[in-house]
Every structure is written in C-alpha cells, then in structure tokens.
C-alpha cells in the first residue's frame, strides 16, 4: 500500500522516531511509492518502491505540534511550504506504518484539512 491509500490524504508528516534526532519530512506523498525520503540532492522527496502496512489502530491527535515536541530535538529534513510553523493546535490522525520486508517503522500524521 501507499501512504495515499493508507491515509486517504495526499499530504502530511512522516516521522522517523527511531532516528537520533528524530527526522521529519512534511510533504505531498500522492505520487510517492514507498516511504517519502529526501532525494540525493536534498531538493525533493522520492520513494524507493516499498510496500507499506498499517500495524496498529490509527489514533486521533488533538495537537500535532505538542505530539512532535515529544521527539525533540527534531531534524526537519524537508518542508517545502514551511508547514512546521503551523502545527500547534492542528488536529490529525496518527498512523503507525511498517515497511514490508524490513524492520523500519515510522509514524505518519495526516493533518485534518490537508486533503
């Protein structure tokens, strides 16, 4: 599955909580197959064609900014529109995702109203 299929949204926040510091990519993932990752030039996101699965029940987050504070310090790897500054007070849905055939796990947050 893709993030578009899992979240039913085209954009959101990908949190890699096991990185130190935690890494965040805020992007439109509609055309990304697999986990959105920074391309080798650091200017766009790309997928590596992985298959993704949701491993736990999705959760409602009442304040995305507060949720992300639990992972400080954060490495903001990609945010083309400066959305990181608008996440406090914004609600959304948290999805726990794993990459099939890998031990990689991540959190994906689909902010309410991001389409």
Biopython code that builds the backbone (N, CA, C, O; Angstrom):
import numpy as np
from Bio.PDB.StructureBuilder import StructureBuilder

atoms = [
    (1, "UNK", "N", (0.843, -1.185, 0.000)),
    (1, "UNK", "CA", (0.000, 0.000, 0.000)),
    (1, "UNK", "C", (0.886, 1.246, 0.000)),
    (1, "UNK", "O", (2.064, 1.188, 0.355)),
    (2, "UNK", "N", (0.308, 2.348, -0.397)),
    (2, "UNK", "CA", (0.998, 3.633, -0.363)),
    (2, "UNK", "C", (0.430, 4.483, 0.768)),
    (2, "UNK", "O", (-0.605, 4.145, 1.344)),
    (3, "UNK", "N", (1.104, 5.583, 1.085)),
    (3, "UNK", "CA", (0.574, 6.478, 2.112)),
    (3, "UNK", "C", (-0.743, 7.103, 1.677)),
    (3, "UNK", "O", (-1.614, 7.349, 2.511)),
    (4, "UNK", "N", (-0.900, 7.361, 0.397)),
    (4, "UNK", "CA", (-2.166, 7.889, -0.109)),
    (4, "UNK", "C", (-3.298, 6.904, 0.174)),
    (4, "UNK", "O", (-4.376, 7.312, 0.606)),
    (5, "UNK", "N", (-3.066, 5.627, -0.061)),
    (5, "UNK", "CA", (-4.089, 4.609, 0.196)),
    (5, "UNK", "C", (-4.359, 4.435, 1.692)),
    (5, "UNK", "O", (-5.508, 4.261, 2.099)),
    (6, "UNK", "N", (-3.310, 4.482, 2.506)),
    (6, "UNK", "CA", (-3.465, 4.274, 3.942)),
    (6, "UNK", "C", (-4.167, 5.457, 4.603)),
    (6, "UNK", "O", (-5.093, 5.271, 5.392)),
    (7, "UNK", "N", (-3.730, 6.667, 4.284)),
    (7, "UNK", "CA", (-4.246, 7.857, 4.976)),
    (7, "UNK", "C", (-5.455, 8.472, 4.295)),
    (7, "UNK", "O", (-6.196, 9.236, 4.913)),
    (8, "UNK", "N", (-5.657, 8.147, 3.026)),
    (8, "UNK", "CA", (-6.697, 8.764, 2.196)),
    (8, "UNK", "C", (-6.485, 10.276, 2.101)),
    (8, "UNK", "O", (-7.435, 11.044, 1.953)),
    (9, "UNK", "N", (-5.228, 10.679, 2.188)),
    (9, "UNK", "CA", (-4.824, 12.075, 2.036)),
    (9, "UNK", "C", (-3.582, 12.123, 1.162)),
    (9, "UNK", "O", (-2.840, 11.146, 1.055)),
    (10, "UNK", "N", (-3.369, 13.269, 0.543)),
    (10, "UNK", "CA", (-2.227, 13.440, -0.351)),
    (10, "UNK", "C", (-0.989, 13.985, 0.345)),
    (10, "UNK", "O", (0.108, 13.917, -0.209)),
    (11, "UNK", "N", (-1.147, 14.521, 1.547)),
    (11, "UNK", "CA", (-0.012, 15.187, 2.183)),
    (11, "UNK", "C", (-0.058, 15.009, 3.690)),
    (11, "UNK", "O", (-1.103, 14.718, 4.271)),
    (12, "UNK", "N", (1.105, 15.191, 4.310)),
    (12, "UNK", "CA", (1.177, 15.107, 5.753)),
    (12, "UNK", "C", (2.602, 15.072, 6.242)),
    (12, "UNK", "O", (3.514, 15.596, 5.603)),
    (13, "UNK", "N", (2.777, 14.447, 7.387)),
    (13, "UNK", "CA", (4.043, 14.445, 8.107)),
    (13, "UNK", "C", (4.517, 13.010, 8.281)),
    (13, "UNK", "O", (3.767, 12.147, 8.736)),
    (14, "UNK", "N", (5.770, 12.767, 7.913)),
    (14, "UNK", "CA", (6.392, 11.467, 8.118)),
    (14, "UNK", "C", (7.431, 11.646, 9.216)),
    (14, "UNK", "O", (8.348, 12.457, 9.089)),
    (15, "UNK", "N", (7.280, 10.884, 10.291)),
    (15, "UNK", "CA", (8.174, 10.979, 11.442)),
    (15, "UNK", "C", (8.932, 9.670, 11.574)),
    (15, "UNK", "O", (8.338, 8.597, 11.681)),
    (16, "UNK", "N", (10.244, 9.776, 11.564)),
    (16, "UNK", "CA", (11.118, 8.630, 11.769)),
    (16, "UNK", "C", (11.586, 8.678, 13.228)),
    (16, "UNK", "O", (12.644, 9.240, 13.513)),
    (17, "UNK", "N", (10.809, 8.092, 14.163)),
    (17, "UNK", "CA", (11.088, 8.276, 15.592)),
    (17, "UNK", "C", (12.324, 7.542, 16.092)),
    (17, "UNK", "O", (12.819, 7.861, 17.173)),
    (18, "UNK", "N", (12.841, 6.570, 15.344)),
    (18, "UNK", "CA", (13.995, 5.808, 15.819)),
    (18, "UNK", "C", (15.310, 6.462, 15.434)),
    (18, "UNK", "O", (16.366, 6.045, 15.909)),
    (19, "UNK", "N", (15.265, 7.474, 14.588)),
    (19, "UNK", "CA", (16.474, 8.224, 14.253)),
    (19, "UNK", "C", (16.863, 9.060, 15.465)),
    (19, "UNK", "O", (16.022, 9.359, 16.313)),
    (20, "UNK", "N", (18.125, 9.433, 15.547)),
    (20, "UNK", "CA", (18.561, 10.324, 16.629)),
    (20, "UNK", "C", (19.339, 11.485, 16.015)),
    (20, "UNK", "O", (20.474, 11.273, 15.590)),
    (21, "UNK", "N", (18.805, 12.669, 15.948)),
    (21, "UNK", "CA", (17.478, 13.055, 16.413)),
    (21, "UNK", "C", (16.389, 12.552, 15.475)),
    (21, "UNK", "O", (16.663, 12.142, 14.347)),
    (22, "UNK", "N", (15.153, 12.588, 15.957)),
    (22, "UNK", "CA", (14.019, 12.167, 15.129)),
    (22, "UNK", "C", (13.982, 13.024, 13.869)),
    (22, "UNK", "O", (14.185, 14.236, 13.932)),
    (23, "UNK", "N", (13.726, 12.403, 12.740)),
    (23, "UNK", "CA", (13.683, 13.120, 11.465)),
    (23, "UNK", "C", (12.238, 13.263, 11.004)),
    (23, "UNK", "O", (11.428, 12.349, 11.158)),
    (24, "UNK", "N", (11.932, 14.423, 10.439)),
    (24, "UNK", "CA", (10.596, 14.697, 9.934)),
    (24, "UNK", "C", (10.682, 15.139, 8.482)),
    (24, "UNK", "O", (11.545, 15.929, 8.100)),
    (25, "UNK", "N", (9.767, 14.610, 7.690)),
    (25, "UNK", "CA", (9.561, 15.064, 6.319)),
    (25, "UNK", "C", (8.098, 15.473, 6.214)),
    (25, "UNK", "O", (7.204, 14.671, 6.485)),
    (26, "UNK", "N", (7.857, 16.712, 5.822)),
    (26, "UNK", "CA", (6.497, 17.210, 5.600)),
    (26, "UNK", "C", (6.357, 17.386, 4.099)),
    (26, "UNK", "O", (7.086, 18.170, 3.492)),
    (27, "UNK", "N", (5.419, 16.655, 3.495)),
    (27, "UNK", "CA", (5.380, 16.656, 2.035)),
    (27, "UNK", "C", (4.026, 16.210, 1.481)),
    (27, "UNK", "O", (3.139, 15.773, 2.214)),
    (28, "UNK", "N", (3.907, 16.336, 0.175)),
    (28, "UNK", "CA", (2.818, 15.745, -0.585)),
    (28, "UNK", "C", (3.327, 14.388, -1.058)),
    (28, "UNK", "O", (4.311, 14.309, -1.794)),
    (29, "UNK", "N", (2.659, 13.332, -0.635)),
    (29, "UNK", "CA", (3.108, 11.979, -0.973)),
    (29, "UNK", "C", (2.222, 11.305, -2.013)),
    (29, "UNK", "O", (2.322, 10.094, -2.207)),
    (30, "UNK", "N", (1.373, 12.047, -2.675)),
    (30, "UNK", "CA", (0.403, 11.463, -3.612)),
    (30, "UNK", "C", (1.070, 10.615, -4.689)),
    (30, "UNK", "O", (0.524, 9.583, -5.079)),
    (31, "UNK", "N", (2.223, 11.022, -5.170)),
    (31, "UNK", "CA", (2.879, 10.276, -6.251)),
    (31, "UNK", "C", (4.066, 9.448, -5.759)),
    (31, "UNK", "O", (4.818, 8.907, -6.570)),
    (32, "UNK", "N", (4.242, 9.344, -4.450)),
    (32, "UNK", "CA", (5.385, 8.623, -3.886)),
    (32, "UNK", "C", (5.002, 7.171, -3.621)),
    (32, "UNK", "O", (4.017, 6.902, -2.934)),
    (33, "UNK", "N", (5.765, 6.254, -4.155)),
    (33, "UNK", "CA", (5.571, 4.821, -3.904)),
    (33, "UNK", "C", (6.598, 4.391, -2.870)),
    (33, "UNK", "O", (7.788, 4.287, -3.167)),
    (34, "UNK", "N", (6.128, 4.142, -1.651)),
    (34, "UNK", "CA", (7.028, 3.791, -0.566)),
    (34, "UNK", "C", (7.124, 4.921, 0.437)),
    (34, "UNK", "O", (6.264, 5.800, 0.491)),
    (35, "UNK", "N", (8.173, 4.887, 1.223)),
    (35, "UNK", "CA", (8.402, 5.901, 2.255)),
    (35, "UNK", "C", (8.982, 7.152, 1.603)),
    (35, "UNK", "O", (9.976, 7.065, 0.882)),
    (36, "UNK", "N", (8.379, 8.311, 1.844)),
    (36, "UNK", "CA", (8.979, 9.541, 1.318)),
    (36, "UNK", "C", (10.336, 9.776, 1.977)),
    (36, "UNK", "O", (10.450, 9.827, 3.202)),
    (37, "UNK", "N", (11.354, 9.917, 1.143)),
    (37, "UNK", "CA", (12.717, 10.166, 1.613)),
    (37, "UNK", "C", (13.294, 11.320, 0.795)),
    (37, "UNK", "O", (12.858, 11.583, -0.326)),
    (38, "UNK", "N", (14.259, 11.987, 1.364)),
    (38, "UNK", "CA", (14.906, 13.073, 0.663)),
    (38, "UNK", "C", (15.745, 12.509, -0.478)),
    (38, "UNK", "O", (16.476, 11.536, -0.294)),
    (39, "UNK", "N", (15.640, 13.121, -1.656)),
    (39, "UNK", "CA", (16.439, 12.664, -2.785)),
    (39, "UNK", "C", (17.921, 12.976, -2.545)),
    (39, "UNK", "O", (18.246, 13.755, -1.649)),
    (40, "UNK", "N", (18.819, 12.382, -3.330)),
    (40, "UNK", "CA", (20.260, 12.588, -3.096)),
    (40, "UNK", "C", (20.706, 14.048, -3.179)),
    (40, "UNK", "O", (21.742, 14.405, -2.617)),
    (41, "UNK", "N", (19.952, 14.885, -3.861)),
    (41, "UNK", "CA", (20.318, 16.293, -3.991)),
    (41, "UNK", "C", (19.710, 17.159, -2.889)),
    (41, "UNK", "O", (20.048, 18.336, -2.761)),
    (42, "UNK", "N", (18.811, 16.571, -2.093)),
    (42, "UNK", "CA", (18.199, 17.296, -0.988)),
    (42, "UNK", "C", (17.167, 18.321, -1.392)),
    (42, "UNK", "O", (16.904, 19.263, -0.645)),
    (43, "UNK", "N", (16.567, 18.153, -2.582)),
    (43, "UNK", "CA", (15.625, 19.168, -3.060)),
    (43, "UNK", "C", (14.196, 18.668, -3.232)),
    (43, "UNK", "O", (13.294, 19.471, -3.473)),
    (44, "UNK", "N", (13.971, 17.381, -3.117)),
    (44, "UNK", "CA", (12.633, 16.822, -3.316)),
    (44, "UNK", "C", (12.531, 15.497, -2.571)),
    (44, "UNK", "O", (13.528, 14.974, -2.072)),
    (45, "UNK", "N", (11.309, 14.960, -2.502)),
    (45, "UNK", "CA", (11.121, 13.643, -1.891)),
    (45, "UNK", "C", (10.903, 12.607, -2.980)),
    (45, "UNK", "O", (10.406, 12.899, -4.068)),
    (46, "UNK", "N", (11.288, 11.402, -2.648)),
    (46, "UNK", "CA", (11.130, 10.279, -3.565)),
    (46, "UNK", "C", (10.861, 9.031, -2.744)),
    (46, "UNK", "O", (11.150, 8.993, -1.549)),
    (47, "UNK", "N", (10.315, 8.025, -3.375)),
    (47, "UNK", "CA", (10.084, 6.740, -2.735)),
    (47, "UNK", "C", (11.021, 5.697, -3.304)),
    (47, "UNK", "O", (11.611, 5.886, -4.367)),
    (48, "UNK", "N", (11.150, 4.603, -2.591)),
    (48, "UNK", "CA", (12.012, 3.503, -3.024)),
    (48, "UNK", "C", (11.183, 2.283, -3.396)),
    (48, "UNK", "O", (11.686, 1.159, -3.390)),
    (49, "UNK", "N", (9.906, 2.504, -3.720)),
    (49, "UNK", "CA", (9.015, 1.451, -4.195)),
    (49, "UNK", "C", (8.688, 0.390, -3.128)),
    (49, "UNK", "O", (8.359, -0.748, -3.463)),
    (50, "UNK", "N", (8.779, 0.770, -1.844)),
    (50, "UNK", "CA", (8.461, -0.188, -0.782)),
    (50, "UNK", "C", (6.949, -0.340, -0.647)),
    (50, "UNK", "O", (6.182, 0.554, -1.005)),
    (51, "UNK", "N", (6.543, -1.492, -0.122)),
    (51, "UNK", "CA", (5.147, -1.704, 0.246)),
    (51, "UNK", "C", (5.007, -1.403, 1.729)),
    (51, "UNK", "O", (5.826, -1.835, 2.541)),
    (52, "UNK", "N", (3.960, -0.657, 2.077)),
    (52, "UNK", "CA", (3.743, -0.208, 3.446)),
    (52, "UNK", "C", (2.492, -0.857, 4.024)),
    (52, "UNK", "O", (1.540, -1.152, 3.301)),
    (53, "UNK", "N", (2.507, -1.077, 5.343)),
    (53, "UNK", "CA", (1.328, -1.594, 6.028)),
    (53, "UNK", "C", (1.105, -0.784, 7.303)),
    (53, "UNK", "O", (2.049, -0.300, 7.926)),
    (54, "UNK", "N", (-0.156, -0.651, 7.670)),
    (54, "UNK", "CA", (-0.504, -0.018, 8.937)),
    (54, "UNK", "C", (-0.565, -1.121, 9.986)),
    (54, "UNK", "O", (-1.291, -2.101, 9.824)),
    (55, "UNK", "N", (0.209, -0.954, 11.073)),
    (55, "UNK", "CA", (0.356, -2.056, 12.021)),
    (55, "UNK", "C", (-0.470, -1.911, 13.291)),
    (55, "UNK", "O", (-0.682, -2.905, 13.986)),
    (56, "UNK", "N", (-0.934, -0.741, 13.613)),
    (56, "UNK", "CA", (-1.761, -0.530, 14.797)),
    (56, "UNK", "C", (-2.976, 0.284, 14.396)),
    (56, "UNK", "O", (-3.058, 0.801, 13.282)),
    (57, "UNK", "N", (-3.916, 0.389, 15.319)),
    (57, "UNK", "CA", (-5.081, 1.236, 15.083)),
    (57, "UNK", "C", (-4.629, 2.685, 14.941)),
    (57, "UNK", "O", (-3.736, 3.139, 15.657)),
    (58, "UNK", "N", (-5.246, 3.396, 14.023)),
    (58, "UNK", "CA", (-4.926, 4.814, 13.907)),
    (58, "UNK", "C", (-5.478, 5.547, 15.122)),
    (58, "UNK", "O", (-6.455, 5.125, 15.741)),
    (59, "UNK", "N", (-4.818, 6.663, 15.445)),
    (59, "UNK", "CA", (-5.177, 7.437, 16.632)),
    (59, "UNK", "C", (-5.463, 8.875, 16.218)),
    (59, "UNK", "O", (-4.913, 9.373, 15.236)),
    (60, "UNK", "N", (-6.326, 9.529, 16.977)),
    (60, "UNK", "CA", (-6.576, 10.948, 16.767)),
    (60, "UNK", "C", (-5.601, 11.742, 17.623)),
    (60, "UNK", "O", (-5.415, 11.449, 18.804)),
    (61, "UNK", "N", (-4.984, 12.746, 17.021)),
    (61, "UNK", "CA", (-4.084, 13.654, 17.737)),
    (61, "UNK", "C", (-4.780, 15.005, 17.781)),
    (61, "UNK", "O", (-5.164, 15.544, 16.743)),
    (62, "UNK", "N", (-4.943, 15.549, 18.975)),
    (62, "UNK", "CA", (-5.634, 16.839, 19.092)),
    (62, "UNK", "C", (-4.708, 18.015, 18.818)),
    (62, "UNK", "O", (-5.177, 19.084, 18.426)),
    (63, "UNK", "N", (-3.390, 17.841, 19.018)),
    (63, "UNK", "CA", (-2.421, 18.912, 18.787)),
    (63, "UNK", "C", (-1.145, 18.295, 18.222)),
    (63, "UNK", "O", (-0.335, 17.737, 18.963)),
    (64, "UNK", "N", (-0.974, 18.397, 16.917)),
    (64, "UNK", "CA", (0.179, 17.787, 16.258)),
    (64, "UNK", "C", (1.481, 18.399, 16.758)),
    (64, "UNK", "O", (2.456, 17.680, 16.976)),
    (65, "UNK", "N", (1.508, 19.700, 16.940)),
    (65, "UNK", "CA", (2.713, 20.360, 17.435)),
    (65, "UNK", "C", (3.154, 19.820, 18.778)),
    (65, "UNK", "O", (4.341, 19.576, 18.991)),
    (66, "UNK", "N", (2.213, 19.632, 19.683)),
    (66, "UNK", "CA", (2.523, 19.076, 21.002)),
    (66, "UNK", "C", (3.013, 17.637, 20.884)),
    (66, "UNK", "O", (3.931, 17.234, 21.598)),
    (67, "UNK", "N", (2.413, 16.866, 19.995)),
    (67, "UNK", "CA", (2.854, 15.480, 19.777)),
    (67, "UNK", "C", (4.302, 15.448, 19.318)),
    (67, "UNK", "O", (5.084, 14.628, 19.801)),
    (68, "UNK", "N", (4.670, 16.322, 18.399)),
    (68, "UNK", "CA", (6.035, 16.338, 17.879)),
    (68, "UNK", "C", (7.046, 16.789, 18.925)),
    (68, "UNK", "O", (8.214, 16.405, 18.859)),
    (69, "UNK", "N", (6.615, 17.596, 19.886)),
    (69, "UNK", "CA", (7.524, 18.039, 20.946)),
    (69, "UNK", "C", (8.064, 16.867, 21.758)),
    (69, "UNK", "O", (9.134, 16.974, 22.357)),
    (70, "UNK", "N", (7.337, 15.747, 21.786)),
    (70, "UNK", "CA", (7.800, 14.557, 22.496)),
    (70, "UNK", "C", (9.059, 13.972, 21.864)),
    (70, "UNK", "O", (9.728, 13.143, 22.481)),
    (71, "UNK", "N", (9.389, 14.390, 20.645)),
    (71, "UNK", "CA", (10.527, 13.824, 19.915)),
    (71, "UNK", "C", (11.679, 14.813, 19.759)),
    (71, "UNK", "O", (12.607, 14.557, 18.991)),
    (72, "UNK", "N", (11.635, 15.928, 20.470)),
    (72, "UNK", "CA", (12.708, 16.927, 20.382)),
    (72, "UNK", "C", (14.023, 16.319, 20.845)),
    (72, "UNK", "O", (14.010, 15.515, 21.777)),
    (73, "UNK", "N", (15.153, 16.660, 20.245)),
    (73, "UNK", "CA", (15.285, 17.554, 19.099)),
    (73, "UNK", "C", (14.840, 16.855, 17.816)),
    (73, "UNK", "O", (14.893, 15.630, 17.705)),
    (74, "UNK", "N", (14.405, 17.655, 16.860)),
    (74, "UNK", "CA", (13.900, 17.143, 15.589)),
    (74, "UNK", "C", (14.781, 17.647, 14.452)),
    (74, "UNK", "O", (15.182, 18.811, 14.427)),
    (75, "UNK", "N", (15.072, 16.761, 13.523)),
    (75, "UNK", "CA", (15.764, 17.122, 12.293)),
    (75, "UNK", "C", (14.690, 17.281, 11.221)),
    (75, "UNK", "O", (14.154, 16.287, 10.731)),
    (76, "UNK", "N", (14.375, 18.513, 10.855)),
    (76, "UNK", "CA", (13.393, 18.774, 9.811)),
    (76, "UNK", "C", (14.098, 18.637, 8.467)),
    (76, "UNK", "O", (14.752, 19.568, 7.997)),
    (77, "UNK", "N", (13.956, 17.466, 7.856)),
    (77, "UNK", "CA", (14.686, 17.162, 6.624)),
    (77, "UNK", "C", (14.065, 17.814, 5.396)),
    (77, "UNK", "O", (14.770, 18.163, 4.450)),
    (78, "UNK", "N", (12.721, 17.981, 5.410)),
    (78, "UNK", "CA", (12.059, 18.541, 4.227)),
    (78, "UNK", "C", (10.729, 19.152, 4.639)),
    (78, "UNK", "O", (9.929, 18.523, 5.331)),
    (79, "UNK", "N", (10.507, 20.386, 4.202)),
    (79, "UNK", "CA", (9.255, 21.095, 4.450)),
    (79, "UNK", "C", (9.199, 22.261, 3.471)),
    (79, "UNK", "O", (9.502, 23.395, 3.843)),
    (80, "UNK", "N", (8.819, 21.999, 2.237)),
    (80, "UNK", "CA", (8.872, 22.995, 1.162)),
    (80, "UNK", "C", (8.000, 24.215, 1.434)),
    (80, "UNK", "O", (8.304, 25.302, 0.943)),
    (81, "UNK", "N", (6.924, 24.060, 2.204)),
    (81, "UNK", "CA", (5.980, 25.164, 2.398)),
    (81, "UNK", "C", (6.046, 25.817, 3.777)),
    (81, "UNK", "O", (5.242, 26.700, 4.076)),
    (82, "UNK", "N", (6.982, 25.402, 4.612)),
    (82, "UNK", "CA", (7.082, 25.973, 5.952)),
    (82, "UNK", "C", (5.933, 25.598, 6.868)),
    (82, "UNK", "O", (5.573, 26.367, 7.759)),
    (83, "UNK", "N", (5.354, 24.425, 6.659)),
    (83, "UNK", "CA", (4.196, 23.993, 7.443)),
    (83, "UNK", "C", (4.525, 23.688, 8.901)),
    (83, "UNK", "O", (3.623, 23.664, 9.737)),
    (84, "UNK", "N", (5.794, 23.455, 9.223)),
    (84, "UNK", "CA", (6.167, 23.124, 10.600)),
    (84, "UNK", "C", (5.718, 24.219, 11.565)),
    (84, "UNK", "O", (5.450, 23.937, 12.733)),
    (85, "UNK", "N", (5.634, 25.442, 11.100)),
    (85, "UNK", "CA", (5.262, 26.569, 11.955)),
    (85, "UNK", "C", (3.767, 26.650, 12.236)),
    (85, "UNK", "O", (3.337, 27.480, 13.037)),
    (86, "UNK", "N", (2.971, 25.808, 11.595)),
    (86, "UNK", "CA", (1.514, 25.881, 11.732)),
    (86, "UNK", "C", (0.896, 24.629, 12.344)),
    (86, "UNK", "O", (-0.301, 24.396, 12.178)),
    (87, "UNK", "N", (1.677, 23.826, 13.039)),
    (87, "UNK", "CA", (1.181, 22.541, 13.527)),
    (87, "UNK", "C", (0.602, 22.586, 14.936)),
    (87, "UNK", "O", (-0.172, 21.704, 15.307)),
    (88, "UNK", "N", (0.960, 23.598, 15.732)),
    (88, "UNK", "CA", (0.387, 23.700, 17.087)),
    (88, "UNK", "C", (-1.097, 24.029, 16.994)),
    (88, "UNK", "O", (-1.504, 24.961, 16.300)),
    (89, "UNK", "N", (-1.895, 23.240, 17.712)),
    (89, "UNK", "CA", (-3.340, 23.420, 17.706)),
    (89, "UNK", "C", (-4.042, 22.721, 16.556)),
    (89, "UNK", "O", (-5.272, 22.705, 16.505)),
    (90, "UNK", "N", (-3.285, 22.144, 15.632)),
    (90, "UNK", "CA", (-3.863, 21.439, 14.487)),
    (90, "UNK", "C", (-4.055, 19.968, 14.849)),
    (90, "UNK", "O", (-3.144, 19.331, 15.378)),
    (91, "UNK", "N", (-5.230, 19.434, 14.566)),
    (91, "UNK", "CA", (-5.506, 18.029, 14.859)),
    (91, "UNK", "C", (-5.255, 17.176, 13.618)),
    (91, "UNK", "O", (-5.116, 17.689, 12.508)),
    (92, "UNK", "N", (-5.200, 15.873, 13.833)),
    (92, "UNK", "CA", (-4.985, 14.970, 12.716)),
    (92, "UNK", "C", (-5.061, 13.525, 13.152)),
    (92, "UNK", "O", (-5.444, 13.217, 14.280)),
    (93, "UNK", "N", (-4.693, 12.651, 12.249)),
    (93, "UNK", "CA", (-4.734, 11.214, 12.504)),
    (93, "UNK", "C", (-3.326, 10.646, 12.435)),
    (93, "UNK", "O", (-2.583, 10.903, 11.488)),
    (94, "UNK", "N", (-2.969, 9.872, 13.448)),
    (94, "UNK", "CA", (-1.662, 9.225, 13.524)),
    (94, "UNK", "C", (-1.781, 7.794, 13.040)),
    (94, "UNK", "O", (-2.628, 7.034, 13.508)),
    (95, "UNK", "N", (-0.925, 7.437, 12.099)),
    (95, "UNK", "CA", (-0.866, 6.082, 11.555)),
    (95, "UNK", "C", (0.503, 5.489, 11.894)),
    (95, "UNK", "O", (1.526, 6.149, 11.709)),
    (96, "UNK", "N", (0.527, 4.250, 12.390)),
    (96, "UNK", "CA", (1.770, 3.534, 12.663)),
    (96, "UNK", "C", (2.035, 2.633, 11.458)),
    (96, "UNK", "O", (1.249, 1.735, 11.156)),
    (97, "UNK", "N", (3.145, 2.882, 10.782)),
    (97, "UNK", "CA", (3.435, 2.238, 9.496)),
    (97, "UNK", "C", (4.717, 1.418, 9.593)),
    (97, "UNK", "O", (5.672, 1.815, 10.261)),
    (98, "UNK", "N", (4.725, 0.284, 8.926)),
    (98, "UNK", "CA", (5.943, -0.504, 8.760)),
    (98, "UNK", "C", (6.166, -0.763, 7.281)),
    (98, "UNK", "O", (5.229, -0.807, 6.484)),
    (99, "UNK", "N", (7.435, -0.932, 6.941)),
    (99, "UNK", "CA", (7.819, -1.268, 5.577)),
    (99, "UNK", "C", (7.886, -2.790, 5.497)),
    (99, "UNK", "O", (8.608, -3.425, 6.266)),
    (100, "UNK", "N", (7.129, -3.375, 4.563)),
    (100, "UNK", "CA", (7.135, -4.834, 4.408)),
    (100, "UNK", "C", (8.536, -5.325, 4.066)),
    (100, "UNK", "O", (9.223, -4.730, 3.235)),
    (101, "UNK", "N", (8.955, -6.408, 4.706)),
    (101, "UNK", "CA", (10.263, -6.981, 4.443)),
    (101, "UNK", "C", (11.403, -6.235, 5.106)),
    (101, "UNK", "O", (12.567, -6.447, 4.766)),
    (102, "UNK", "N", (11.083, -5.371, 6.041)),
    (102, "UNK", "CA", (12.083, -4.546, 6.709)),
    (102, "UNK", "C", (11.677, -4.388, 8.171)),
    (102, "UNK", "O", (10.532, -4.655, 8.537)),
    (103, "UNK", "N", (12.609, -3.959, 8.992)),
    (103, "UNK", "CA", (12.289, -3.665, 10.386)),
    (103, "UNK", "C", (11.983, -2.187, 10.572)),
    (103, "UNK", "O", (11.772, -1.736, 11.698)),
    (104, "UNK", "N", (11.958, -1.427, 9.480)),
    (104, "UNK", "CA", (11.726, 0.010, 9.564)),
    (104, "UNK", "C", (10.277, 0.312, 9.937)),
    (104, "UNK", "O", (9.343, -0.224, 9.340)),
    (105, "UNK", "N", (10.108, 1.169, 10.925)),
    (105, "UNK", "CA", (8.773, 1.620, 11.315)),
    (105, "UNK", "C", (8.789, 3.137, 11.416)),
    (105, "UNK", "O", (9.822, 3.744, 11.698)),
    (106, "UNK", "N", (7.642, 3.733, 11.183)),
    (106, "UNK", "CA", (7.535, 5.178, 11.219)),
    (106, "UNK", "C", (6.139, 5.571, 11.617)),
    (106, "UNK", "O", (5.214, 4.759, 11.627)),
    (107, "UNK", "N", (6.011, 6.840, 11.946)),
    (107, "UNK", "CA", (4.705, 7.410, 12.224)),
    (107, "UNK", "C", (4.355, 8.334, 11.065)),
    (107, "UNK", "O", (5.202, 9.073, 10.563)),
    (108, "UNK", "N", (3.107, 8.281, 10.654)),
    (108, "UNK", "CA", (2.621, 9.174, 9.606)),
    (108, "UNK", "C", (1.436, 9.913, 10.177)),
    (108, "UNK", "O", (0.490, 9.309, 10.682)),
    (109, "UNK", "N", (1.498, 11.239, 10.090)),
    (109, "UNK", "CA", (0.424, 12.072, 10.614)),
    (109, "UNK", "C", (-0.268, 12.748, 9.450)),
    (109, "UNK", "O", (0.359, 13.441, 8.649)),
    (110, "UNK", "N", (-1.574, 12.536, 9.370)),
    (110, "UNK", "CA", (-2.399, 13.165, 8.333)),
    (110, "UNK", "C", (-3.188, 14.290, 8.993)),
    (110, "UNK", "O", (-4.227, 14.048, 9.607)),
    (111, "UNK", "N", (-2.690, 15.532, 8.866)),
    (111, "UNK", "CA", (-3.394, 16.659, 9.490)),
    (111, "UNK", "C", (-4.770, 16.865, 8.891)),
    (111, "UNK", "O", (-4.963, 16.738, 7.682)),
    (112, "UNK", "N", (-5.724, 17.185, 9.750)),
    (112, "UNK", "CA", (-7.094, 17.424, 9.308)),
    (112, "UNK", "C", (-7.118, 18.622, 8.359)),
    (112, "UNK", "O", (-6.565, 19.681, 8.658)),
    (113, "UNK", "N", (-7.772, 18.432, 7.206)),
    (113, "UNK", "CA", (-7.924, 19.511, 6.249)),
    (113, "UNK", "C", (-6.804, 19.655, 5.246)),
    (113, "UNK", "O", (-6.833, 20.571, 4.424)),
    (114, "UNK", "N", (-5.796, 18.758, 5.290)),
    (114, "UNK", "CA", (-4.706, 18.878, 4.328)),
    (114, "UNK", "C", (-4.999, 18.171, 3.013)),
    (114, "UNK", "O", (-4.188, 18.244, 2.090)),
    (115, "UNK", "N", (-6.115, 17.503, 2.903)),
    (115, "UNK", "CA", (-6.524, 16.890, 1.636)),
    (115, "UNK", "C", (-5.819, 15.689, 1.278)),
    (115, "UNK", "O", (-6.091, 15.101, 0.232)),
]
sb = StructureBuilder()
sb.init_structure("model")
sb.init_model(0)
sb.init_chain("A")
sb.init_seg("    ")
for serial, (resi, resn, name, xyz) in enumerate(atoms, 1):
    if name == "N":
        sb.init_residue(resn, " ", resi, " ")
    sb.init_atom(name, np.array(xyz, "f"), 0.0, 1.0, " ", f" {name:<3s}", serial, name[0])
structure = sb.get_structure()
